[in-house]
Amino acid sequence: MSGVLRGILGARSLLRGPAITQRAGLVTKPARDPVGPTETAVGLTVFAVAILGPSGWVLANLEYYKKRE
């Protein structure tokens, strides 16, 4: 089965033309502006609310969802 898939993918690549090699832009330098503690706290708070907020809402209203028909 994998040989068939390789053949199909090989045929598709021939139709598209030469492959373009993509290179990742890796940076080995330190950040230009260091992230401060305030920005870190705000970022962590936003992520926590975005992840835990909806699940907390469902748990707080669980009785409503159980009664729903």
Long-range contacts (C-beta under 8 A, 24 or more apart in sequence): none
